[in-house]
Amino acid sequence: MDVPYDLTSYIRVLKMATTPTTNEFFQVSKIAGAGILLVGLVGFLIGAIMLLLPGGV
């Protein structure tokens, strides 16, 4: 593991990185929010099915 080489590659990546524009940020936020809602909905449906099945806890 060559530490100086690793540090220079990390610095090069950080120099190329830019902050997202407002539109990019909102688009990523909408996609992430939709994913969270989808996972929550699937979990809720699984929980509801487990309760409705005979012997559900």
mmCIF file as Biopython writes it, N, C-alpha, C and O atoms, coordinates in Angstrom:
data_model
#
loop_
_atom_site.group_PDB
_atom_site.id
_atom_site.type_symbol
_atom_site.label_atom_id
_atom_site.label_alt_id
_atom_site.label_comp_id
_atom_site.label_asym_id
_atom_site.label_entity_id
_atom_site.label_seq_id
_atom_site.pdbx_PDB_ins_code
_atom_site.Cartn_x
_atom_site.Cartn_y
_atom_site.Cartn_z
_atom_site.occupancy
_atom_site.B_iso_or_equiv
_atom_site.auth_seq_id
_atom_site.auth_asym_id
_atom_site.pdbx_PDB_model_num
ATOM 1   N N  . MET A ? 1  ? 0.849   -1.184  0.000  1.0 0.0 1  A 1 
ATOM 2   C CA . MET A ? 1  ? 0.000   0.000   0.000  1.0 0.0 1  A 1 
ATOM 3   C C  . MET A ? 1  ? 0.888   1.239   0.000  1.0 0.0 1  A 1 
ATOM 4   O O  . MET A ? 1  ? 1.625   1.485   0.955  1.0 0.0 1  A 1 
ATOM 5   N N  . ASP A ? 2  ? 0.815   2.004   -1.060 1.0 0.0 2  A 1 
ATOM 6   C CA . ASP A ? 2  ? 1.650   3.192   -1.215 1.0 0.0 2  A 1 
ATOM 7   C C  . ASP A ? 2  ? 0.866   4.407   -0.749 1.0 0.0 2  A 1 
ATOM 8   O O  . ASP A ? 2  ? 0.011   4.914   -1.476 1.0 0.0 2  A 1 
ATOM 9   N N  . VAL A ? 3  ? 1.153   4.876   0.458  1.0 0.0 3  A 1 
ATOM 10  C CA . VAL A ? 3  ? 0.363   5.957   1.061  1.0 0.0 3  A 1 
ATOM 11  C C  . VAL A ? 3  ? 0.458   7.263   0.277  1.0 0.0 3  A 1 
ATOM 12  O O  . VAL A ? 3  ? -0.583  7.873   0.034  1.0 0.0 3  A 1 
ATOM 13  N N  . PRO A ? 4  ? 1.638   7.733   -0.134 1.0 0.0 4  A 1 
ATOM 14  C CA . PRO A ? 4  ? 1.667   8.993   -0.895 1.0 0.0 4  A 1 
ATOM 15  C C  . PRO A ? 4  ? 0.859   8.924   -2.189 1.0 0.0 4  A 1 
ATOM 16  O O  . PRO A ? 4  ? 0.206   9.898   -2.564 1.0 0.0 4  A 1 
ATOM 17  N N  . TYR A ? 5  ? 0.898   7.781   -2.873 1.0 0.0 5  A 1 
ATOM 18  C CA . TYR A ? 5  ? 0.111   7.641   -4.100 1.0 0.0 5  A 1 
ATOM 19  C C  . TYR A ? 5  ? -1.377  7.708   -3.788 1.0 0.0 5  A 1 
ATOM 20  O O  . TYR A ? 5  ? -2.141  8.343   -4.515 1.0 0.0 5  A 1 
ATOM 21  N N  . ASP A ? 6  ? -1.785  7.054   -2.712 1.0 0.0 6  A 1 
ATOM 22  C CA . ASP A ? 6  ? -3.194  7.071   -2.337 1.0 0.0 6  A 1 
ATOM 23  C C  . ASP A ? 6  ? -3.652  8.483   -2.001 1.0 0.0 6  A 1 
ATOM 24  O O  . ASP A ? 6  ? -4.747  8.887   -2.392 1.0 0.0 6  A 1 
ATOM 25  N N  . LEU A ? 7  ? -2.831  9.234   -1.286 1.0 0.0 7  A 1 
ATOM 26  C CA . LEU A ? 7  ? -3.210  10.595  -0.915 1.0 0.0 7  A 1 
ATOM 27  C C  . LEU A ? 7  ? -3.341  11.481  -2.143 1.0 0.0 7  A 1 
ATOM 28  O O  . LEU A ? 7  ? -4.267  12.289  -2.219 1.0 0.0 7  A 1 
ATOM 29  N N  . THR A ? 8  ? -2.437  11.349  -3.104 1.0 0.0 8  A 1 
ATOM 30  C CA . THR A ? 8  ? -2.528  12.188  -4.301 1.0 0.0 8  A 1 
ATOM 31  C C  . THR A ? 8  ? -3.770  11.834  -5.118 1.0 0.0 8  A 1 
ATOM 32  O O  . THR A ? 8  ? -4.391  12.718  -5.709 1.0 0.0 8  A 1 
ATOM 33  N N  . SER A ? 9  ? -4.135  10.566  -5.158 1.0 0.0 9  A 1 
ATOM 34  C CA . SER A ? 9  ? -5.340  10.200  -5.905 1.0 0.0 9  A 1 
ATOM 35  C C  . SER A ? 9  ? -6.586  10.732  -5.200 1.0 0.0 9  A 1 
ATOM 36  O O  . SER A ? 9  ? -7.532  11.156  -5.863 1.0 0.0 9  A 1 
ATOM 37  N N  . TYR A ? 10 ? -6.601  10.717  -3.871 1.0 0.0 10 A 1 
ATOM 38  C CA . TYR A ? 10 ? -7.737  11.272  -3.137 1.0 0.0 10 A 1 
ATOM 39  C C  . TYR A ? 10 ? -7.851  12.773  -3.357 1.0 0.0 10 A 1 
ATOM 40  O O  . TYR A ? 10 ? -8.950  13.299  -3.532 1.0 0.0 10 A 1 
ATOM 41  N N  . ILE A ? 11 ? -6.720  13.458  -3.347 1.0 0.0 11 A 1 
ATOM 42  C CA . ILE A ? 11 ? -6.721  14.912  -3.559 1.0 0.0 11 A 1 
ATOM 43  C C  . ILE A ? 11 ? -7.195  15.238  -4.969 1.0 0.0 11 A 1 
ATOM 44  O O  . ILE A ? 11 ? -7.933  16.202  -5.168 1.0 0.0 11 A 1 
ATOM 45  N N  . ARG A ? 12 ? -6.775  14.441  -5.949 1.0 0.0 12 A 1 
ATOM 46  C CA . ARG A ? 12 ? -7.192  14.670  -7.331 1.0 0.0 12 A 1 
ATOM 47  C C  . ARG A ? 12 ? -8.707  14.520  -7.461 1.0 0.0 12 A 1 
ATOM 48  O O  . ARG A ? 12 ? -9.344  15.300  -8.169 1.0 0.0 12 A 1 
ATOM 49  N N  . VAL A ? 13 ? -9.293  13.526  -6.787 1.0 0.0 13 A 1 
ATOM 50  C CA . VAL A ? 13 ? -10.743 13.324  -6.835 1.0 0.0 13 A 1 
ATOM 51  C C  . VAL A ? 13 ? -11.455 14.491  -6.165 1.0 0.0 13 A 1 
ATOM 52  O O  . VAL A ? 13 ? -12.465 14.974  -6.677 1.0 0.0 13 A 1 
ATOM 53  N N  . LEU A ? 14 ? -10.943 14.948  -5.030 1.0 0.0 14 A 1 
ATOM 54  C CA . LEU A ? 14 ? -11.577 16.059  -4.334 1.0 0.0 14 A 1 
ATOM 55  C C  . LEU A ? 14 ? -11.517 17.352  -5.136 1.0 0.0 14 A 1 
ATOM 56  O O  . LEU A ? 14 ? -12.441 18.164  -5.069 1.0 0.0 14 A 1 
ATOM 57  N N  . LYS A ? 15 ? -10.442 17.554  -5.895 1.0 0.0 15 A 1 
ATOM 58  C CA . LYS A ? 15 ? -10.344 18.749  -6.731 1.0 0.0 15 A 1 
ATOM 59  C C  . LYS A ? 15 ? -11.352 18.704  -7.871 1.0 0.0 15 A 1 
ATOM 60  O O  . LYS A ? 15 ? -11.865 19.747  -8.276 1.0 0.0 15 A 1 
ATOM 61  N N  . MET A ? 16 ? -11.646 17.512  -8.399 1.0 0.0 16 A 1 
ATOM 62  C CA . MET A ? 16 ? -12.597 17.390  -9.505 1.0 0.0 16 A 1 
ATOM 63  C C  . MET A ? 16 ? -14.037 17.477  -9.024 1.0 0.0 16 A 1 
ATOM 64  O O  . MET A ? 16 ? -14.927 17.814  -9.806 1.0 0.0 16 A 1 
ATOM 65  N N  . ALA A ? 17 ? -14.280 17.182  -7.759 1.0 0.0 17 A 1 
ATOM 66  C CA . ALA A ? 17 ? -15.645 17.151  -7.236 1.0 0.0 17 A 1 
ATOM 67  C C  . ALA A ? 17 ? -16.207 18.571  -7.142 1.0 0.0 17 A 1 
ATOM 68  O O  . ALA A ? 17 ? -15.501 19.512  -6.780 1.0 0.0 17 A 1 
ATOM 69  N N  . THR A ? 18 ? -17.476 18.701  -7.471 1.0 0.0 18 A 1 
ATOM 70  C CA . THR A ? 18 ? -18.154 19.989  -7.353 1.0 0.0 18 A 1 
ATOM 71  C C  . THR A ? 18 ? -19.445 19.793  -6.582 1.0 0.0 18 A 1 
ATOM 72  O O  . THR A ? 18 ? -19.957 18.679  -6.478 1.0 0.0 18 A 1 
ATOM 73  N N  . THR A ? 19 ? -19.962 20.875  -6.045 1.0 0.0 19 A 1 
ATOM 74  C CA . THR A ? 19 ? -21.241 20.788  -5.345 1.0 0.0 19 A 1 
ATOM 75  C C  . THR A ? 19 ? -22.361 20.698  -6.380 1.0 0.0 19 A 1 
ATOM 76  O O  . THR A ? 19 ? -22.258 21.290  -7.454 1.0 0.0 19 A 1 
ATOM 77  N N  . PRO A ? 20 ? -23.416 19.972  -6.070 1.0 0.0 20 A 1 
ATOM 78  C CA . PRO A ? 20 ? -24.494 19.836  -7.043 1.0 0.0 20 A 1 
ATOM 79  C C  . PRO A ? 20 ? -25.286 21.138  -7.176 1.0 0.0 20 A 1 
ATOM 80  O O  . PRO A ? 20 ? -25.346 21.945  -6.248 1.0 0.0 20 A 1 
ATOM 81  N N  . THR A ? 21 ? -25.881 21.317  -8.333 1.0 0.0 21 A 1 
ATOM 82  C CA . THR A ? 21 ? -26.768 22.460  -8.509 1.0 0.0 21 A 1 
ATOM 83  C C  . THR A ? 21 ? -28.061 22.198  -7.748 1.0 0.0 21 A 1 
ATOM 84  O O  . THR A ? 21 ? -28.306 21.087  -7.279 1.0 0.0 21 A 1 
ATOM 85  N N  . THR A ? 22 ? -28.878 23.230  -7.633 1.0 0.0 22 A 1 
ATOM 86  C CA . THR A ? 22 ? -30.141 23.094  -6.908 1.0 0.0 22 A 1 
ATOM 87  C C  . THR A ? 22 ? -31.037 22.052  -7.568 1.0 0.0 22 A 1 
ATOM 88  O O  . THR A ? 22 ? -31.676 21.255  -6.881 1.0 0.0 22 A 1 
ATOM 89  N N  . ASN A ? 23 ? -31.084 22.055  -8.899 1.0 0.0 23 A 1 
ATOM 90  C CA . ASN A ? 23 ? -31.922 21.086  -9.610 1.0 0.0 23 A 1 
ATOM 91  C C  . ASN A ? 23 ? -31.436 19.658  -9.387 1.0 0.0 23 A 1 
ATOM 92  O O  . ASN A ? 23 ? -32.243 18.753  -9.173 1.0 0.0 23 A 1 
ATOM 93  N N  . GLU A ? 24 ? -30.120 19.454  -9.435 1.0 0.0 24 A 1 
ATOM 94  C CA . GLU A ? 24 ? -29.571 18.118  -9.188 1.0 0.0 24 A 1 
ATOM 95  C C  . GLU A ? 24 ? -29.887 17.657  -7.767 1.0 0.0 24 A 1 
ATOM 96  O O  . GLU A ? 24 ? -30.247 16.501  -7.549 1.0 0.0 24 A 1 
ATOM 97  N N  . PHE A ? 25 ? -29.749 18.565  -6.808 1.0 0.0 25 A 1 
ATOM 98  C CA . PHE A ? 25 ? -30.023 18.207  -5.421 1.0 0.0 25 A 1 
ATOM 99  C C  . PHE A ? 25 ? -31.478 17.803  -5.231 1.0 0.0 25 A 1 
ATOM 100 O O  . PHE A ? 25 ? -31.762 16.801  -4.574 1.0 0.0 25 A 1 
ATOM 101 N N  . PHE A ? 26 ? -32.402 18.573  -5.802 1.0 0.0 26 A 1 
ATOM 102 C CA . PHE A ? 26 ? -33.819 18.241  -5.654 1.0 0.0 26 A 1 
ATOM 103 C C  . PHE A ? 26 ? -34.169 16.935  -6.359 1.0 0.0 26 A 1 
ATOM 104 O O  . PHE A ? 26 ? -35.001 16.173  -5.866 1.0 0.0 26 A 1 
ATOM 105 N N  . GLN A ? 27 ? -33.549 16.667  -7.499 1.0 0.0 27 A 1 
ATOM 106 C CA . GLN A ? 27 ? -33.806 15.422  -8.204 1.0 0.0 27 A 1 
ATOM 107 C C  . GLN A ? 27 ? -33.328 14.225  -7.387 1.0 0.0 27 A 1 
ATOM 108 O O  . GLN A ? 27 ? -34.037 13.224  -7.279 1.0 0.0 27 A 1 
ATOM 109 N N  . VAL A ? 28 ? -32.145 14.320  -6.820 1.0 0.0 28 A 1 
ATOM 110 C CA . VAL A ? 28 ? -31.630 13.232  -5.989 1.0 0.0 28 A 1 
ATOM 111 C C  . VAL A ? 28 ? -32.487 13.072  -4.738 1.0 0.0 28 A 1 
ATOM 112 O O  . VAL A ? 28 ? -32.735 11.949  -4.297 1.0 0.0 28 A 1 
ATOM 113 N N  . SER A ? 29 ? -32.939 14.180  -4.164 1.0 0.0 29 A 1 
ATOM 114 C CA . SER A ? 29 ? -33.790 14.116  -2.971 1.0 0.0 29 A 1 
ATOM 115 C C  . SER A ? 29 ? -35.114 13.432  -3.276 1.0 0.0 29 A 1 
ATOM 116 O O  . SER A ? 29 ? -35.597 12.630  -2.478 1.0 0.0 29 A 1 
ATOM 117 N N  . LYS A ? 30 ? -35.701 13.742  -4.421 1.0 0.0 30 A 1 
ATOM 118 C CA . LYS A ? 30 ? -36.971 13.107  -4.805 1.0 0.0 30 A 1 
ATOM 119 C C  . LYS A ? 30 ? -36.791 11.602  -5.009 1.0 0.0 30 A 1 
ATOM 120 O O  . LYS A ? 30 ? -37.625 10.811  -4.568 1.0 0.0 30 A 1 
ATOM 121 N N  . ILE A ? 31 ? -35.712 11.208  -5.671 1.0 0.0 31 A 1 
ATOM 122 C CA . ILE A ? 31 ? -35.475 9.791   -5.917 1.0 0.0 31 A 1 
ATOM 123 C C  . ILE A ? 31 ? -35.225 9.055   -4.609 1.0 0.0 31 A 1 
ATOM 124 O O  . ILE A ? 31 ? -35.755 7.964   -4.401 1.0 0.0 31 A 1 
ATOM 125 N N  . ALA A ? 32 ? -34.421 9.645   -3.721 1.0 0.0 32 A 1 
ATOM 126 C CA . ALA A ? 32 ? -34.150 9.011   -2.431 1.0 0.0 32 A 1 
ATOM 127 C C  . ALA A ? 32 ? -35.427 8.920   -1.599 1.0 0.0 32 A 1 
ATOM 128 O O  . ALA A ? 32 ? -35.673 7.897   -0.960 1.0 0.0 32 A 1 
ATOM 129 N N  . GLY A ? 33 ? -36.236 9.968   -1.599 1.0 0.0 33 A 1 
ATOM 130 C CA . GLY A ? 33 ? -37.494 9.950   -0.861 1.0 0.0 33 A 1 
ATOM 131 C C  . GLY A ? 33 ? -38.452 8.896   -1.396 1.0 0.0 33 A 1 
ATOM 132 O O  . GLY A ? 33 ? -39.125 8.211   -0.626 1.0 0.0 33 A 1 
ATOM 133 N N  . ALA A ? 34 ? -38.510 8.769   -2.720 1.0 0.0 34 A 1 
ATOM 134 C CA . ALA A ? 34 ? -39.379 7.746   -3.311 1.0 0.0 34 A 1 
ATOM 135 C C  . ALA A ? 34 ? -38.897 6.350   -2.928 1.0 0.0 34 A 1 
ATOM 136 O O  . ALA A ? 34 ? -39.715 5.466   -2.671 1.0 0.0 34 A 1 
ATOM 137 N N  . GLY A ? 35 ? -37.598 6.141   -2.886 1.0 0.0 35 A 1 
ATOM 138 C CA . GLY A ? 35 ? -37.059 4.844   -2.475 1.0 0.0 35 A 1 
ATOM 139 C C  . GLY A ? 35 ? -37.386 4.532   -1.025 1.0 0.0 35 A 1 
ATOM 140 O O  . GLY A ? 35 ? -37.728 3.396   -0.697 1.0 0.0 35 A 1 
ATOM 141 N N  . ILE A ? 36 ? -37.284 5.531   -0.151 1.0 0.0 36 A 1 
ATOM 142 C CA . ILE A ? 36 ? -37.615 5.329   1.265  1.0 0.0 36 A 1 
ATOM 143 C C  . ILE A ? 36 ? -39.088 4.992   1.418  1.0 0.0 36 A 1 
ATOM 144 O O  . ILE A ? 36 ? -39.446 4.086   2.170  1.0 0.0 36 A 1 
ATOM 145 N N  . LEU A ? 37 ? -39.946 5.720   0.704  1.0 0.0 37 A 1 
ATOM 146 C CA . LEU A ? 37 ? -41.381 5.441   0.773  1.0 0.0 37 A 1 
ATOM 147 C C  . LEU A ? 37 ? -41.701 4.048   0.239  1.0 0.0 37 A 1 
ATOM 148 O O  . LEU A ? 37 ? -42.538 3.348   0.808  1.0 0.0 37 A 1 
ATOM 149 N N  . LEU A ? 38 ? -41.049 3.642   -0.835 1.0 0.0 38 A 1 
ATOM 150 C CA . LEU A ? 38 ? -41.296 2.323   -1.410 1.0 0.0 38 A 1 
ATOM 151 C C  . LEU A ? 38 ? -40.893 1.212   -0.440 1.0 0.0 38 A 1 
ATOM 152 O O  . LEU A ? 38 ? -41.625 0.236   -0.272 1.0 0.0 38 A 1 
ATOM 153 N N  . VAL A ? 39 ? -39.740 1.358   0.191  1.0 0.0 39 A 1 
ATOM 154 C CA . VAL A ? 39 ? -39.295 0.347   1.149  1.0 0.0 39 A 1 
ATOM 155 C C  . VAL A ? 39 ? -40.243 0.309   2.344  1.0 0.0 39 A 1 
ATOM 156 O O  . VAL A ? 39 ? -40.557 -0.771  2.842  1.0 0.0 39 A 1 
ATOM 157 N N  . GLY A ? 40 ? -40.703 1.465   2.811  1.0 0.0 40 A 1 
ATOM 158 C CA . GLY A ? 40 ? -41.651 1.506   3.912  1.0 0.0 40 A 1 
ATOM 159 C C  . GLY A ? 40 ? -42.984 0.875   3.547  1.0 0.0 40 A 1 
ATOM 160 O O  . GLY A ? 40 ? -43.585 0.176   4.363  1.0 0.0 40 A 1 
ATOM 161 N N  . LEU A ? 41 ? -43.445 1.113   2.339  1.0 0.0 41 A 1 
ATOM 162 C CA . LEU A ? 41 ? -44.703 0.522   1.888  1.0 0.0 41 A 1 
ATOM 163 C C  . LEU A ? 41 ? -44.600 -0.992  1.805  1.0 0.0 41 A 1 
ATOM 164 O O  . LEU A ? 41 ? -45.520 -1.703  2.211  1.0 0.0 41 A 1 
ATOM 165 N N  . VAL A ? 42 ? -43.497 -1.483  1.287  1.0 0.0 42 A 1 
ATOM 166 C CA . VAL A ? 42 ? -43.304 -2.938  1.204  1.0 0.0 42 A 1 
ATOM 167 C C  . VAL A ? 42 ? -43.271 -3.542  2.605  1.0 0.0 42 A 1 
ATOM 168 O O  . VAL A ? 42 ? -43.875 -4.588  2.841  1.0 0.0 42 A 1 
ATOM 169 N N  . GLY A ? 43 ? -42.578 -2.899  3.527  1.0 0.0 43 A 1 
ATOM 170 C CA . GLY A ? 43 ? -42.535 -3.390  4.899  1.0 0.0 43 A 1 
ATOM 171 C C  . GLY A ? 43 ? -43.901 -3.372  5.556  1.0 0.0 43 A 1 
ATOM 172 O O  . GLY A ? 43 ? -44.258 -4.299  6.283  1.0 0.0 43 A 1 
ATOM 173 N N  . PHE A ? 44 ? -44.671 -2.310  5.302  1.0 0.0 44 A 1 
ATOM 174 C CA . PHE A ? 44 ? -46.019 -2.228  5.855  1.0 0.0 44 A 1 
ATOM 175 C C  . PHE A ? 44 ? -46.908 -3.333  5.298  1.0 0.0 44 A 1 
ATOM 176 O O  . PHE A ? 44 ? -47.658 -3.961  6.044  1.0 0.0 44 A 1 
ATOM 177 N N  . LEU A ? 45 ? -46.829 -3.573  3.997  1.0 0.0 45 A 1 
ATOM 178 C CA . LEU A ? 45 ? -47.641 -4.622  3.388  1.0 0.0 45 A 1 
ATOM 179 C C  . LEU A ? 45 ? -47.270 -5.997  3.928  1.0 0.0 45 A 1 
ATOM 180 O O  . LEU A ? 45 ? -48.149 -6.819  4.189  1.0 0.0 45 A 1 
ATOM 181 N N  . ILE A ? 46 ? -45.990 -6.252  4.094  1.0 0.0 46 A 1 
ATOM 182 C CA . ILE A ? 46 ? -45.569 -7.537  4.647  1.0 0.0 46 A 1 
ATOM 183 C C  . ILE A ? 46 ? -46.080 -7.679  6.072  1.0 0.0 46 A 1 
ATOM 184 O O  . ILE A ? 46 ? -46.553 -8.750  6.451  1.0 0.0 46 A 1 
ATOM 185 N N  . GLY A ? 47 ? -45.995 -6.619  6.869  1.0 0.0 47 A 1 
ATOM 186 C CA . GLY A ? 47 ? -46.496 -6.661  8.238  1.0 0.0 47 A 1 
ATOM 187 C C  . GLY A ? 47 ? -47.996 -6.867  8.288  1.0 0.0 47 A 1 
ATOM 188 O O  . GLY A ? 47 ? -48.490 -7.616  9.130  1.0 0.0 47 A 1 
ATOM 189 N N  . ALA A ? 48 ? -48.732 -6.209  7.393  1.0 0.0 48 A 1 
ATOM 190 C CA . ALA A ? 48 ? -50.194 -6.366  7.362  1.0 0.0 48 A 1 
ATOM 191 C C  . ALA A ? 48 ? -50.577 -7.785  6.954  1.0 0.0 48 A 1 
ATOM 192 O O  . ALA A ? 48 ? -51.510 -8.361  7.514  1.0 0.0 48 A 1 
ATOM 193 N N  . ILE A ? 49 ? -49.873 -8.346  5.995  1.0 0.0 49 A 1 
ATOM 194 C CA . ILE A ? 49 ? -50.170 -9.722  5.565  1.0 0.0 49 A 1 
ATOM 195 C C  . ILE A ? 49 ? -49.873 -10.687 6.706  1.0 0.0 49 A 1 
ATOM 196 O O  . ILE A ? 49 ? -50.635 -11.626 6.935  1.0 0.0 49 A 1 
ATOM 197 N N  . MET A ? 50 ? -48.775 -10.467 7.422  1.0 0.0 50 A 1 
ATOM 198 C CA . MET A ? 50 ? -48.423 -11.352 8.534  1.0 0.0 50 A 1 
ATOM 199 C C  . MET A ? 50 ? -49.485 -11.292 9.642  1.0 0.0 50 A 1 
ATOM 200 O O  . MET A ? 50 ? -49.761 -12.305 10.284 1.0 0.0 50 A 1 
ATOM 201 N N  . LEU A ? 51 ? -50.073 -10.130 9.867  1.0 0.0 51 A 1 
ATOM 202 C CA . LEU A ? 51 ? -51.116 -10.005 10.883 1.0 0.0 51 A 1 
ATOM 203 C C  . LEU A ? 51 ? -52.416 -10.667 10.437 1.0 0.0 51 A 1 
ATOM 204 O O  . LEU A ? 51 ? -53.146 -11.211 11.266 1.0 0.0 51 A 1 
ATOM 205 N N  . LEU A ? 52 ? -52.715 -10.628 9.146  1.0 0.0 52 A 1 
ATOM 206 C CA . LEU A ? 52 ? -53.967 -11.187 8.647  1.0 0.0 52 A 1 
ATOM 207 C C  . LEU A ? 52 ? -53.924 -12.705 8.516  1.0 0.0 52 A 1 
ATOM 208 O O  . LEU A ? 52 ? -54.970 -13.354 8.533  1.0 0.0 52 A 1 
ATOM 209 N N  . LEU A ? 53 ? -52.745 -13.273 8.386  1.0 0.0 53 A 1 
ATOM 210 C CA . LEU A ? 53 ? -52.630 -14.723 8.271  1.0 0.0 53 A 1 
ATOM 211 C C  . LEU A ? 53 ? -52.982 -15.381 9.595  1.0 0.0 53 A 1 
ATOM 212 O O  . LEU A ? 53 ? -52.706 -14.815 10.653 1.0 0.0 53 A 1 
ATOM 213 N N  . PRO A ? 54 ? -53.586 -16.565 9.558  1.0 0.0 54 A 1 
ATOM 214 C CA . PRO A ? 54 ? -53.890 -17.273 10.799 1.0 0.0 54 A 1 
ATOM 215 C C  . PRO A ? 54 ? -52.600 -17.564 11.589 1.0 0.0 54 A 1 
ATOM 216 O O  . PRO A ? 54 ? -51.609 -18.022 11.020 1.0 0.0 54 A 1 
ATOM 217 N N  . GLY A ? 55 ? -52.623 -17.303 12.867 1.0 0.0 55 A 1 
ATOM 218 C CA . GLY A ? 55 ? -51.469 -17.542 13.717 1.0 0.0 55 A 1 
ATOM 219 C C  . GLY A ? 55 ? -50.463 -16.416 13.691 1.0 0.0 55 A 1 
ATOM 220 O O  . GLY A ? 55 ? -49.352 -16.573 14.195 1.0 0.0 55 A 1 
ATOM 221 N N  . GLY A ? 56 ? -50.824 -15.290 13.117 1.0 0.0 56 A 1 
ATOM 222 C CA . GLY A ? 56 ? -49.904 -14.139 13.097 1.0 0.0 56 A 1 
ATOM 223 C C  . GLY A ? 56 ? -49.765 -13.559 14.494 1.0 0.0 56 A 1 
ATOM 224 O O  . GLY A ? 56 ? -50.704 -13.581 15.291 1.0 0.0 56 A 1 
ATOM 225 N N  . VAL A ? 57 ? -48.594 -13.049 14.771 1.0 0.0 57 A 1 
ATOM 226 C CA . VAL A ? 57 ? -48.332 -12.503 16.109 1.0 0.0 57 A 1 
ATOM 227 C C  . VAL A ? 57 ? -48.587 -11.016 16.115 1.0 0.0 57 A 1 
ATOM 228 O O  . VAL A ? 57 ? -48.424 -10.366 17.148 1.0 0.0 57 A 1 
#
